[in-house]
Amino acid sequence: MTQVTLHIDSKKKWAAIKAILEAMDIAYDAQEPVKEISEKEQVLLRRAEADIAEGRLHKFKSHREILGR
């Protein structure tokens, strides 16, 4: 079985593609894009913003610098 993911940006294009799929008797599953951020992602975003605001971020160091090599 082959699976293809398409990102279609207009209803007109979707109507044309849907007609072709149905004419060829191809099974498909249409999903609407998620427009809202989940609660878990919102919590992570708030924590990251708080870290930035409170200066809890450190300059990136390579693993070699951390290990002293």
CHARMM-style PDB file with segment names, atoms N, HN, CA, C and O in Angstrom:
ATOM      1  N   MET     1       0.844  -1.174   0.000  1.00  0.00      PROA
ATOM      2  CA  MET     1       0.000   0.000   0.000  1.00  0.00      PROA
ATOM      3  C   MET     1       0.889   1.236   0.000  1.00  0.00      PROA
ATOM      4  O   MET     1       1.888   1.288   0.718  1.00  0.00      PROA
ATOM      5  N   THR     2       0.535   2.208  -0.785  1.00  0.00      PROA
ATOM      6  HN  THR     2      -0.277   2.166  -1.368  1.00  0.00      PROA
ATOM      7  CA  THR     2       1.283   3.456  -0.873  1.00  0.00      PROA
ATOM      8  C   THR     2       0.478   4.568  -0.237  1.00  0.00      PROA
ATOM      9  O   THR     2      -0.736   4.663  -0.421  1.00  0.00      PROA
ATOM     10  N   GLN     3       1.173   5.411   0.516  1.00  0.00      PROA
ATOM     11  HN  GLN     3       2.159   5.334   0.665  1.00  0.00      PROA
ATOM     12  CA  GLN     3       0.515   6.537   1.168  1.00  0.00      PROA
ATOM     13  C   GLN     3       1.150   7.821   0.659  1.00  0.00      PROA
ATOM     14  O   GLN     3       2.373   7.926   0.564  1.00  0.00      PROA
ATOM     15  N   VAL     4       0.313   8.791   0.334  1.00  0.00      PROA
ATOM     16  HN  VAL     4      -0.680   8.705   0.411  1.00  0.00      PROA
ATOM     17  CA  VAL     4       0.779  10.082  -0.165  1.00  0.00      PROA
ATOM     18  C   VAL     4       0.142  11.175   0.679  1.00  0.00      PROA
ATOM     19  O   VAL     4      -1.054  11.127   0.966  1.00  0.00      PROA
ATOM     20  N   THR     5       0.940  12.161   1.078  1.00  0.00      PROA
ATOM     21  HN  THR     5       1.912  12.200   0.845  1.00  0.00      PROA
ATOM     22  CA  THR     5       0.426  13.300   1.833  1.00  0.00      PROA
ATOM     23  C   THR     5       0.455  14.526   0.939  1.00  0.00      PROA
ATOM     24  O   THR     5       1.491  14.862   0.365  1.00  0.00      PROA
ATOM     25  N   LEU     6      -0.672  15.187   0.825  1.00  0.00      PROA
ATOM     26  HN  LEU     6      -1.514  14.914   1.292  1.00  0.00      PROA
ATOM     27  CA  LEU     6      -0.776  16.402   0.011  1.00  0.00      PROA
ATOM     28  C   LEU     6      -1.177  17.569   0.891  1.00  0.00      PROA
ATOM     29  O   LEU     6      -2.018  17.428   1.779  1.00  0.00      PROA
ATOM     30  N   HSD     7      -0.582  18.705   0.647  1.00  0.00      PROA
ATOM     31  HN  HSD     7       0.102  18.820  -0.074  1.00  0.00      PROA
ATOM     32  CA  HSD     7      -0.962  19.938   1.332  1.00  0.00      PROA
ATOM     33  C   HSD     7      -1.600  20.836   0.276  1.00  0.00      PROA
ATOM     34  O   HSD     7      -0.906  21.407  -0.565  1.00  0.00      PROA
ATOM     35  N   ILE     8      -2.907  20.953   0.325  1.00  0.00      PROA
ATOM     36  HN  ILE     8      -3.470  20.489   1.009  1.00  0.00      PROA
ATOM     37  CA  ILE     8      -3.668  21.686  -0.688  1.00  0.00      PROA
ATOM     38  C   ILE     8      -4.117  23.007  -0.087  1.00  0.00      PROA
ATOM     39  O   ILE     8      -4.723  23.045   0.983  1.00  0.00      PROA
ATOM     40  N   ASP     9      -3.809  24.098  -0.797  1.00  0.00      PROA
ATOM     41  HN  ASP     9      -3.316  24.067  -1.667  1.00  0.00      PROA
ATOM     42  CA  ASP     9      -4.036  25.425  -0.234  1.00  0.00      PROA
ATOM     43  C   ASP     9      -5.307  26.124  -0.709  1.00  0.00      PROA
ATOM     44  O   ASP     9      -5.539  27.279  -0.351  1.00  0.00      PROA
ATOM     45  N   SER    10      -6.128  25.455  -1.501  1.00  0.00      PROA
ATOM     46  HN  SER    10      -5.939  24.517  -1.792  1.00  0.00      PROA
ATOM     47  CA  SER    10      -7.376  26.102  -1.912  1.00  0.00      PROA
ATOM     48  C   SER    10      -8.490  25.066  -2.070  1.00  0.00      PROA
ATOM     49  O   SER    10      -8.241  23.904  -2.389  1.00  0.00      PROA
ATOM     50  N   LYS    11      -9.703  25.511  -1.842  1.00  0.00      PROA
ATOM     51  HN  LYS    11      -9.906  26.456  -1.582  1.00  0.00      PROA
ATOM     52  CA  LYS    11     -10.857  24.615  -1.953  1.00  0.00      PROA
ATOM     53  C   LYS    11     -11.087  24.189  -3.397  1.00  0.00      PROA
ATOM     54  O   LYS    11     -11.564  23.084  -3.656  1.00  0.00      PROA
ATOM     55  N   LYS    12     -10.747  25.067  -4.335  1.00  0.00      PROA
ATOM     56  HN  LYS    12     -10.360  25.964  -4.125  1.00  0.00      PROA
ATOM     57  CA  LYS    12     -10.914  24.757  -5.756  1.00  0.00      PROA
ATOM     58  C   LYS    12     -10.009  23.585  -6.159  1.00  0.00      PROA
ATOM     59  O   LYS    12     -10.444  22.659  -6.843  1.00  0.00      PROA
ATOM     60  N   LYS    13      -8.760  23.644  -5.729  1.00  0.00      PROA
ATOM     61  HN  LYS    13      -8.407  24.396  -5.173  1.00  0.00      PROA
ATOM     62  CA  LYS    13      -7.818  22.562  -6.033  1.00  0.00      PROA
ATOM     63  C   LYS    13      -8.268  21.267  -5.367  1.00  0.00      PROA
ATOM     64  O   LYS    13      -8.187  20.197  -5.971  1.00  0.00      PROA
ATOM     65  N   TRP    14      -8.745  21.358  -4.119  1.00  0.00      PROA
ATOM     66  HN  TRP    14      -8.811  22.227  -3.628  1.00  0.00      PROA
ATOM     67  CA  TRP    14      -9.201  20.169  -3.412  1.00  0.00      PROA
ATOM     68  C   TRP    14     -10.377  19.542  -4.138  1.00  0.00      PROA
ATOM     69  O   TRP    14     -10.447  18.318  -4.250  1.00  0.00      PROA
ATOM     70  N   ALA    15     -11.298  20.349  -4.631  1.00  0.00      PROA
ATOM     71  HN  ALA    15     -11.241  21.343  -4.540  1.00  0.00      PROA
ATOM     72  CA  ALA    15     -12.463  19.820  -5.354  1.00  0.00      PROA
ATOM     73  C   ALA    15     -12.020  19.062  -6.602  1.00  0.00      PROA
ATOM     74  O   ALA    15     -12.570  18.005  -6.913  1.00  0.00      PROA
ATOM     75  N   ALA    16     -11.036  19.590  -7.312  1.00  0.00      PROA
ATOM     76  HN  ALA    16     -10.589  20.448  -7.060  1.00  0.00      PROA
ATOM     77  CA  ALA    16     -10.543  18.929  -8.526  1.00  0.00      PROA
ATOM     78  C   ALA    16      -9.851  17.610  -8.187  1.00  0.00      PROA
ATOM     79  O   ALA    16     -10.087  16.596  -8.843  1.00  0.00      PROA
ATOM     80  N   ILE    17      -9.009  17.626  -7.177  1.00  0.00      PROA
ATOM     81  HN  ILE    17      -8.818  18.450  -6.645  1.00  0.00      PROA
ATOM     82  CA  ILE    17      -8.292  16.407  -6.787  1.00  0.00      PROA
ATOM     83  C   ILE    17      -9.256  15.360  -6.249  1.00  0.00      PROA
ATOM     84  O   ILE    17      -9.113  14.172  -6.539  1.00  0.00      PROA
ATOM     85  N   LYS    18     -10.234  15.796  -5.471  1.00  0.00      PROA
ATOM     86  HN  LYS    18     -10.350  16.761  -5.236  1.00  0.00      PROA
ATOM     87  CA  LYS    18     -11.234  14.879  -4.918  1.00  0.00      PROA
ATOM     88  C   LYS    18     -12.016  14.195  -6.035  1.00  0.00      PROA
ATOM     89  O   LYS    18     -12.279  12.994  -5.965  1.00  0.00      PROA
ATOM     90  N   ALA    19     -12.386  14.951  -7.058  1.00  0.00      PROA
ATOM     91  HN  ALA    19     -12.172  15.926  -7.115  1.00  0.00      PROA
ATOM     92  CA  ALA    19     -13.118  14.375  -8.195  1.00  0.00      PROA
ATOM     93  C   ALA    19     -12.285  13.315  -8.902  1.00  0.00      PROA
ATOM     94  O   ALA    19     -12.807  12.274  -9.301  1.00  0.00      PROA
ATOM     95  N   ILE    20     -11.002  13.576  -9.056  1.00  0.00      PROA
ATOM     96  HN  ILE    20     -10.578  14.421  -8.732  1.00  0.00      PROA
ATOM     97  CA  ILE    20     -10.115  12.607  -9.711  1.00  0.00      PROA
ATOM     98  C   ILE    20      -9.992  11.342  -8.867  1.00  0.00      PROA
ATOM     99  O   ILE    20     -10.080  10.233  -9.394  1.00  0.00      PROA
ATOM    100  N   LEU    21      -9.790  11.503  -7.566  1.00  0.00      PROA
ATOM    101  HN  LEU    21      -9.718  12.404  -7.138  1.00  0.00      PROA
ATOM    102  CA  LEU    21      -9.661  10.341  -6.684  1.00  0.00      PROA
ATOM    103  C   LEU    21     -10.921   9.486  -6.708  1.00  0.00      PROA
ATOM    104  O   LEU    21     -10.847   8.259  -6.763  1.00  0.00      PROA
ATOM    105  N   GLU    22     -12.067  10.137  -6.668  1.00  0.00      PROA
ATOM    106  HN  GLU    22     -12.126  11.134  -6.623  1.00  0.00      PROA
ATOM    107  CA  GLU    22     -13.328   9.394  -6.684  1.00  0.00      PROA
ATOM    108  C   GLU    22     -13.567   8.729  -8.033  1.00  0.00      PROA
ATOM    109  O   GLU    22     -14.090   7.616  -8.082  1.00  0.00      PROA
ATOM    110  N   ALA    23     -13.196   9.386  -9.125  1.00  0.00      PROA
ATOM    111  HN  ALA    23     -12.772  10.290  -9.085  1.00  0.00      PROA
ATOM    112  CA  ALA    23     -13.366   8.792 -10.455  1.00  0.00      PROA
ATOM    113  C   ALA    23     -12.488   7.559 -10.625  1.00  0.00      PROA
ATOM    114  O   ALA    23     -12.867   6.608 -11.308  1.00  0.00      PROA
ATOM    115  N   MET    24     -11.322   7.580 -10.005  1.00  0.00      PROA
ATOM    116  HN  MET    24     -11.014   8.353  -9.450  1.00  0.00      PROA
ATOM    117  CA  MET    24     -10.406   6.443 -10.101  1.00  0.00      PROA
ATOM    118  C   MET    24     -10.647   5.420  -8.996  1.00  0.00      PROA
ATOM    119  O   MET    24      -9.923   4.429  -8.898  1.00  0.00      PROA
ATOM    120  N   ASP    25     -11.661   5.653  -8.165  1.00  0.00      PROA
ATOM    121  HN  ASP    25     -12.250   6.458  -8.245  1.00  0.00      PROA
ATOM    122  CA  ASP    25     -12.020   4.761  -7.062  1.00  0.00      PROA
ATOM    123  C   ASP    25     -10.837   4.531  -6.112  1.00  0.00      PROA
ATOM    124  O   ASP    25     -10.544   3.402  -5.719  1.00  0.00      PROA
ATOM    125  N   ILE    26     -10.169   5.633  -5.758  1.00  0.00      PROA
ATOM    126  HN  ILE    26     -10.407   6.550  -6.078  1.00  0.00      PROA
ATOM    127  CA  ILE    26      -9.037   5.593  -4.835  1.00  0.00      PROA
ATOM    128  C   ILE    26      -9.512   6.061  -3.461  1.00  0.00      PROA
ATOM    129  O   ILE    26     -10.137   7.114  -3.333  1.00  0.00      PROA
ATOM    130  N   ALA    27      -9.209   5.270  -2.444  1.00  0.00      PROA
ATOM    131  HN  ALA    27      -8.702   4.414  -2.548  1.00  0.00      PROA
ATOM    132  CA  ALA    27      -9.596   5.639  -1.077  1.00  0.00      PROA
ATOM    133  C   ALA    27      -8.700   6.777  -0.595  1.00  0.00      PROA
ATOM    134  O   ALA    27      -7.501   6.798  -0.873  1.00  0.00      PROA
ATOM    135  N   TYR    28      -9.296   7.720   0.130  1.00  0.00      PROA
ATOM    136  HN  TYR    28     -10.270   7.703   0.356  1.00  0.00      PROA
ATOM    137  CA  TYR    28      -8.524   8.847   0.650  1.00  0.00      PROA
ATOM    138  C   TYR    28      -9.064   9.260   2.005  1.00  0.00      PROA
ATOM    139  O   TYR    28     -10.205   8.960   2.356  1.00  0.00      PROA
ATOM    140  N   ASP    29      -8.236   9.943   2.749  1.00  0.00      PROA
ATOM    141  HN  ASP    29      -7.309  10.187   2.464  1.00  0.00      PROA
ATOM    142  CA  ASP    29      -8.604  10.459   4.067  1.00  0.00      PROA
ATOM    143  C   ASP    29      -8.221  11.931   4.098  1.00  0.00      PROA
ATOM    144  O   ASP    29      -7.040  12.268   4.026  1.00  0.00      PROA
ATOM    145  N   ALA    30      -9.206  12.801   4.203  1.00  0.00      PROA
ATOM    146  HN  ALA    30     -10.166  12.527   4.261  1.00  0.00      PROA
ATOM    147  CA  ALA    30      -8.953  14.245   4.222  1.00  0.00      PROA
ATOM    148  C   ALA    30      -8.970  14.744   5.659  1.00  0.00      PROA
ATOM    149  O   ALA    30      -9.872  14.420   6.431  1.00  0.00      PROA
ATOM    150  N   GLN    31      -7.970  15.528   6.004  1.00  0.00      PROA
ATOM    151  HN  GLN    31      -7.237  15.791   5.377  1.00  0.00      PROA
ATOM    152  CA  GLN    31      -7.878  16.086   7.350  1.00  0.00      PROA
ATOM    153  C   GLN    31      -7.702  17.593   7.259  1.00  0.00      PROA
ATOM    154  O   GLN    31      -6.954  18.097   6.421  1.00  0.00      PROA
ATOM    155  N   GLU    32      -8.394  18.293   8.122  1.00  0.00      PROA
ATOM    156  HN  GLU    32      -9.001  17.884   8.803  1.00  0.00      PROA
ATOM    157  CA  GLU    32      -8.241  19.747   8.202  1.00  0.00      PROA
ATOM    158  C   GLU    32      -7.008  20.054   9.046  1.00  0.00      PROA
ATOM    159  O   GLU    32      -6.730  19.348  10.016  1.00  0.00      PROA
ATOM    160  N   PRO    33      -6.277  21.088   8.689  1.00  0.00      PROA
ATOM    161  CA  PRO    33      -5.109  21.441   9.505  1.00  0.00      PROA
ATOM    162  C   PRO    33      -5.530  21.927  10.888  1.00  0.00      PROA
ATOM    163  O   PRO    33      -6.584  22.542  11.053  1.00  0.00      PROA
ATOM    164  N   VAL    34      -4.702  21.645  11.858  1.00  0.00      PROA
ATOM    165  HN  VAL    34      -3.846  21.146  11.724  1.00  0.00      PROA
ATOM    166  CA  VAL    34      -4.966  22.076  13.231  1.00  0.00      PROA
ATOM    167  C   VAL    34      -4.649  23.559  13.328  1.00  0.00      PROA
ATOM    168  O   VAL    34      -3.546  23.989  12.989  1.00  0.00      PROA
ATOM    169  N   LYS    35      -5.616  24.338  13.789  1.00  0.00      PROA
ATOM    170  HN  LYS    35      -6.512  23.990  14.064  1.00  0.00      PROA
ATOM    171  CA  LYS    35      -5.434  25.781  13.843  1.00  0.00      PROA
ATOM    172  C   LYS    35      -5.045  26.268  15.231  1.00  0.00      PROA
ATOM    173  O   LYS    35      -4.508  27.368  15.361  1.00  0.00      PROA
ATOM    174  N   GLU    36      -5.298  25.489  16.261  1.00  0.00      PROA
ATOM    175  HN  GLU    36      -5.735  24.595  16.155  1.00  0.00      PROA
ATOM    176  CA  GLU    36      -5.006  25.910  17.622  1.00  0.00      PROA
ATOM    177  C   GLU    36      -3.852  25.100  18.197  1.00  0.00      PROA
ATOM    178  O   GLU    36      -3.643  23.941  17.840  1.00  0.00      PROA
ATOM    179  N   ILE    37      -3.119  25.729  19.082  1.00  0.00      PROA
ATOM    180  HN  ILE    37      -3.288  26.671  19.372  1.00  0.00      PROA
ATOM    181  CA  ILE    37      -2.023  25.059  19.774  1.00  0.00      PROA
ATOM    182  C   ILE    37      -2.618  24.258  20.929  1.00  0.00      PROA
ATOM    183  O   ILE    37      -3.500  24.737  21.641  1.00  0.00      PROA
ATOM    184  N   SER    38      -2.126  23.036  21.106  1.00  0.00      PROA
ATOM    185  HN  SER    38      -1.409  22.647  20.528  1.00  0.00      PROA
ATOM    186  CA  SER    38      -2.635  22.194  22.191  1.00  0.00      PROA
ATOM    187  C   SER    38      -2.249  22.788  23.546  1.00  0.00      PROA
ATOM    188  O   SER    38      -1.357  23.631  23.634  1.00  0.00      PROA
ATOM    189  N   GLU    39      -2.931  22.339  24.591  1.00  0.00      PROA
ATOM    190  HN  GLU    39      -3.655  21.654  24.519  1.00  0.00      PROA
ATOM    191  CA  GLU    39      -2.662  22.839  25.945  1.00  0.00      PROA
ATOM    192  C   GLU    39      -1.222  22.537  26.362  1.00  0.00      PROA
ATOM    193  O   GLU    39      -0.563  23.374  26.980  1.00  0.00      PROA
ATOM    194  N   LYS    40      -0.741  21.352  26.025  1.00  0.00      PROA
ATOM    195  HN  LYS    40      -1.276  20.673  25.523  1.00  0.00      PROA
ATOM    196  CA  LYS    40       0.629  20.972  26.380  1.00  0.00      PROA
ATOM    197  C   LYS    40       1.644  21.895  25.702  1.00  0.00      PROA
ATOM    198  O   LYS    40       2.620  22.315  26.324  1.00  0.00      PROA
ATOM    199  N   GLU    41       1.410  22.207  24.422  1.00  0.00      PROA
ATOM    200  HN  GLU    41       0.618  21.865  23.916  1.00  0.00      PROA
ATOM    201  CA  GLU    41       2.307  23.109  23.705  1.00  0.00      PROA
ATOM    202  C   GLU    41       2.237  24.524  24.266  1.00  0.00      PROA
ATOM    203  O   GLU    41       3.249  25.225  24.297  1.00  0.00      PROA
ATOM    204  N   GLN    42       1.051  24.956  24.713  1.00  0.00      PROA
ATOM    205  HN  GLN    42       0.230  24.386  24.688  1.00  0.00      PROA
ATOM    206  CA  GLN    42       0.908  26.281  25.309  1.00  0.00      PROA
ATOM    207  C   GLN    42       1.706  26.383  26.607  1.00  0.00      PROA
ATOM    208  O   GLN    42       2.327  27.410  26.879  1.00  0.00      PROA
ATOM    209  N   VAL    43       1.687  25.315  27.408  1.00  0.00      PROA
ATOM    210  HN  VAL    43       1.183  24.480  27.187  1.00  0.00      PROA
ATOM    211  CA  VAL    43       2.453  25.297  28.660  1.00  0.00      PROA
ATOM    212  C   VAL    43       3.946  25.404  28.355  1.00  0.00      PROA
ATOM    213  O   VAL    43       4.659  26.171  29.000  1.00  0.00      PROA
ATOM    214  N   LEU    44       4.416  24.637  27.374  1.00  0.00      PROA
ATOM    215  HN  LEU    44       3.836  24.014  26.849  1.00  0.00      PROA
ATOM    216  CA  LEU    44       5.830  24.691  27.001  1.00  0.00      PROA
ATOM    217  C   LEU    44       6.219  26.077  26.496  1.00  0.00      PROA
ATOM    218  O   LEU    44       7.300  26.577  26.807  1.00  0.00      PROA
ATOM    219  N   LEU    45       5.336  26.692  25.720  1.00  0.00      PROA
ATOM    220  HN  LEU    45       4.458  26.287  25.467  1.00  0.00      PROA
ATOM    221  CA  LEU    45       5.599  28.035  25.205  1.00  0.00      PROA
ATOM    222  C   LEU    45       5.683  29.052  26.334  1.00  0.00      PROA
ATOM    223  O   LEU    45       6.576  29.899  26.344  1.00  0.00      PROA
ATOM    224  N   ARG    46       4.753  28.973  27.288  1.00  0.00      PROA
ATOM    225  HN  ARG    46       4.027  28.285  27.281  1.00  0.00      PROA
ATOM    226  CA  ARG    46       4.786  29.905  28.429  1.00  0.00      PROA
ATOM    227  C   ARG    46       6.066  29.736  29.248  1.00  0.00      PROA
ATOM    228  O   ARG    46       6.661  30.721  29.685  1.00  0.00      PROA
ATOM    229  N   ARG    47       6.489  28.489  29.454  1.00  0.00      PROA
ATOM    230  HN  ARG    47       6.006  27.688  29.098  1.00  0.00      PROA
ATOM    231  CA  ARG    47       7.724  28.243  30.206  1.00  0.00      PROA
ATOM    232  C   ARG    47       8.941  28.810  29.468  1.00  0.00      PROA
ATOM    233  O   ARG    47       9.819  29.418  30.081  1.00  0.00      PROA
ATOM    234  N   ALA    48       8.982  28.606  28.154  1.00  0.00      PROA
ATOM    235  HN  ALA    48       8.269  28.113  27.657  1.00  0.00      PROA
ATOM    236  CA  ALA    48      10.104  29.123  27.367  1.00  0.00      PROA
ATOM    237  C   ALA    48      10.139  30.645  27.397  1.00  0.00      PROA
ATOM    238  O   ALA    48      11.210  31.239  27.521  1.00  0.00      PROA
ATOM    239  N   GLU    49       8.974  31.279  27.284  1.00  0.00      PROA
ATOM    240  HN  GLU    49       8.104  30.796  27.183  1.00  0.00      PROA
ATOM    241  CA  GLU    49       8.915  32.739  27.344  1.00  0.00      PROA
ATOM    242  C   GLU    49       9.337  33.248  28.716  1.00  0.00      PROA
ATOM    243  O   GLU    49       9.999  34.281  28.814  1.00  0.00      PROA
ATOM    244  N   ALA    50       8.963  32.534  29.780  1.00  0.00      PROA
ATOM    245  HN  ALA    50       8.425  31.695  29.701  1.00  0.00      PROA
ATOM    246  CA  ALA    50       9.366  32.920  31.134  1.00  0.00      PROA
ATOM    247  C   ALA    50      10.878  32.772  31.302  1.00  0.00      PROA
ATOM    248  O   ALA    50      11.511  33.614  31.938  1.00  0.00      PROA
ATOM    249  N   ASP    51      11.462  31.713  30.740  1.00  0.00      PROA
ATOM    250  HN  ASP    51      10.948  31.029  30.223  1.00  0.00      PROA
ATOM    251  CA  ASP    51      12.914  31.527  30.807  1.00  0.00      PROA
ATOM    252  C   ASP    51      13.641  32.689  30.140  1.00  0.00      PROA
ATOM    253  O   ASP    51      14.648  33.172  30.657  1.00  0.00      PROA
ATOM    254  N   ILE    52      13.138  33.135  29.004  1.00  0.00      PROA
ATOM    255  HN  ILE    52      12.320  32.742  28.584  1.00  0.00      PROA
ATOM    256  CA  ILE    52      13.750  34.266  28.303  1.00  0.00      PROA
ATOM    257  C   ILE    52      13.612  35.534  29.132  1.00  0.00      PROA
ATOM    258  O   ILE    52      14.579  36.277  29.301  1.00  0.00      PROA
ATOM    259  N   ALA    53      12.416  35.782  29.647  1.00  0.00      PROA
ATOM    260  HN  ALA    53      11.631  35.178  29.510  1.00  0.00      PROA
ATOM    261  CA  ALA    53      12.157  37.011  30.411  1.00  0.00      PROA
ATOM    262  C   ALA    53      12.979  37.070  31.695  1.00  0.00      PROA
ATOM    263  O   ALA    53      13.398  38.153  32.105  1.00  0.00      PROA
ATOM    264  N   GLU    54      13.213  35.938  32.328  1.00  0.00      PROA
ATOM    265  HN  GLU    54      12.873  35.058  31.995  1.00  0.00      PROA
ATOM    266  CA  GLU    54      13.920  35.906  33.609  1.00  0.00      PROA
ATOM    267  C   GLU    54      15.412  35.616  33.469  1.00  0.00      PROA
ATOM    268  O   GLU    54      16.111  35.455  34.469  1.00  0.00      PROA
ATOM    269  N   GLY    55      15.893  35.549  32.245  1.00  0.00      PROA
ATOM    270  HN  GLY    55      15.325  35.680  31.433  1.00  0.00      PROA
ATOM    271  CA  GLY    55      17.331  35.375  32.014  1.00  0.00      PROA
ATOM    272  C   GLY    55      17.885  34.030  32.420  1.00  0.00      PROA
ATOM    273  O   GLY    55      19.041  33.947  32.836  1.00  0.00      PROA
ATOM    274  N   ARG    56      17.109  32.986  32.316  1.00  0.00      PROA
ATOM    275  HN  ARG    56      16.170  33.054  31.978  1.00  0.00      PROA
ATOM    276  CA  ARG    56      17.576  31.646  32.702  1.00  0.00      PROA
ATOM    277  C   ARG    56      18.214  30.893  31.538  1.00  0.00      PROA
ATOM    278  O   ARG    56      18.416  29.682  31.621  1.00  0.00      PROA
ATOM    279  N   LEU    57      18.527  31.587  30.475  1.00  0.00      PROA
ATOM    280  HN  LEU    57      18.363  32.571  30.408  1.00  0.00      PROA
ATOM    281  CA  LEU    57      19.154  30.943  29.322  1.00  0.00      PROA
ATOM    282  C   LEU    57      20.661  31.137  29.390  1.00  0.00      PROA
ATOM    283  O   LEU    57      21.139  32.165  29.870  1.00  0.00      PROA
ATOM    284  N   HSD    58      21.398  30.162  28.916  1.00  0.00      PROA
ATOM    285  HN  HSD    58      21.009  29.327  28.526  1.00  0.00      PROA
ATOM    286  CA  HSD    58      22.855  30.224  28.904  1.00  0.00      PROA
ATOM    287  C   HSD    58      23.340  30.145  27.467  1.00  0.00      PROA
ATOM    288  O   HSD    58      22.682  29.558  26.608  1.00  0.00      PROA
ATOM    289  N   LYS    59      24.491  30.737  27.215  1.00  0.00      PROA
ATOM    290  HN  LYS    59      25.026  31.214  27.912  1.00  0.00      PROA
ATOM    291  CA  LYS    59      25.083  30.684  25.887  1.00  0.00      PROA
ATOM    292  C   LYS    59      25.382  29.229  25.539  1.00  0.00      PROA
ATOM    293  O   LYS    59      25.830  28.459  26.388  1.00  0.00      PROA
ATOM    294  N   PHE    60      25.134  28.864  24.299  1.00  0.00      PROA
ATOM    295  HN  PHE    60      24.770  29.490  23.609  1.00  0.00      PROA
ATOM    296  CA  PHE    60      25.391  27.495  23.854  1.00  0.00      PROA
ATOM    297  C   PHE    60      26.881  27.200  23.906  1.00  0.00      PROA
ATOM    298  O   PHE    60      27.700  28.016  23.483  1.00  0.00      PROA
ATOM    299  N   LYS    61      27.228  26.027  24.428  1.00  0.00      PROA
ATOM    300  HN  LYS    61      26.562  25.365  24.771  1.00  0.00      PROA
ATOM    301  CA  LYS    61      28.606  25.557  24.439  1.00  0.00      PROA
ATOM    302  C   LYS    61      28.628  24.198  23.766  1.00  0.00      PROA
ATOM    303  O   LYS    61      27.704  23.400  23.919  1.00  0.00      PROA
ATOM    304  N   SER    62      29.675  23.948  23.031  1.00  0.00      PROA
ATOM    305  HN  SER    62      30.426  24.596  22.907  1.00  0.00      PROA
ATOM    306  CA  SER    62      29.795  22.635  22.410  1.00  0.00      PROA
ATOM    307  C   SER    62      30.137  21.606  23.487  1.00  0.00      PROA
ATOM    308  O   SER    62      30.579  21.964  24.579  1.00  0.00      PROA
ATOM    309  N   HSD    63      29.935  20.364  23.180  1.00  0.00      PROA
ATOM    310  HN  HSD    63      29.576  20.073  22.293  1.00  0.00      PROA
ATOM    311  CA  HSD    63      30.249  19.310  24.145  1.00  0.00      PROA
ATOM    312  C   HSD    63      31.739  19.282  24.456  1.00  0.00      PROA
ATOM    313  O   HSD    63      32.132  18.920  25.565  1.00  0.00      PROA
ATOM    314  N   ARG    64      32.569  19.658  23.493  1.00  0.00      PROA
ATOM    315  HN  ARG    64      32.249  19.952  22.592  1.00  0.00      PROA
ATOM    316  CA  ARG    64      34.020  19.679  23.724  1.00  0.00      PROA
ATOM    317  C   ARG    64      34.384  20.767  24.738  1.00  0.00      PROA
ATOM    318  O   ARG    64      35.241  20.563  25.597  1.00  0.00      PROA
ATOM    319  N   GLU    65      33.724  21.920  24.629  1.00  0.00      PROA
ATOM    320  HN  GLU    65      33.027  22.086  23.931  1.00  0.00      PROA
ATOM    321  CA  GLU    65      33.988  23.013  25.563  1.00  0.00      PROA
ATOM    322  C   GLU    65      33.531  22.639  26.973  1.00  0.00      PROA
ATOM    323  O   GLU    65      34.200  22.958  27.956  1.00  0.00      PROA
ATOM    324  N   ILE    66      32.394  21.966  27.062  1.00  0.00      PROA
ATOM    325  HN  ILE    66      31.850  21.707  26.264  1.00  0.00      PROA
ATOM    326  CA  ILE    66      31.887  21.548  28.370  1.00  0.00      PROA
ATOM    327  C   ILE    66      32.822  20.521  29.006  1.00  0.00      PROA
ATOM    328  O   ILE    66      33.079  20.573  30.208  1.00  0.00      PROA
ATOM    329  N   LEU    67      33.327  19.592  28.201  1.00  0.00      PROA
ATOM    330  HN  LEU    67      33.118  19.549  27.224  1.00  0.00      PROA
ATOM    331  CA  LEU    67      34.212  18.544  28.717  1.00  0.00      PROA
ATOM    332  C   LEU    67      35.656  19.013  28.854  1.00  0.00      PROA
ATOM    333  O   LEU    67      36.491  18.284  29.391  1.00  0.00      PROA
ATOM    334  N   GLY    68      35.964  20.223  28.376  1.00  0.00      PROA
ATOM    335  HN  GLY    68      35.286  20.815  27.940  1.00  0.00      PROA
ATOM    336  CA  GLY    68      37.316  20.762  28.502  1.00  0.00      PROA
ATOM    337  C   GLY    68      38.307  20.148  27.541  1.00  0.00      PROA
ATOM    338  O   GLY    68      39.489  20.037  27.868  1.00  0.00      PROA
ATOM    339  N   ARG    69      37.868  19.753  26.384  1.00  0.00      PROA
ATOM    340  HN  ARG    69      36.908  19.843  26.119  1.00  0.00      PROA
ATOM    341  CA  ARG    69      38.769  19.117  25.409  1.00  0.00      PROA
ATOM    342  C   ARG    69      39.055  20.040  24.269  1.00  0.00      PROA
ATOM    343  OT1 ARG    69      39.793  19.679  23.352  1.00  0.00      PROA
TER     344      ARG     69
END
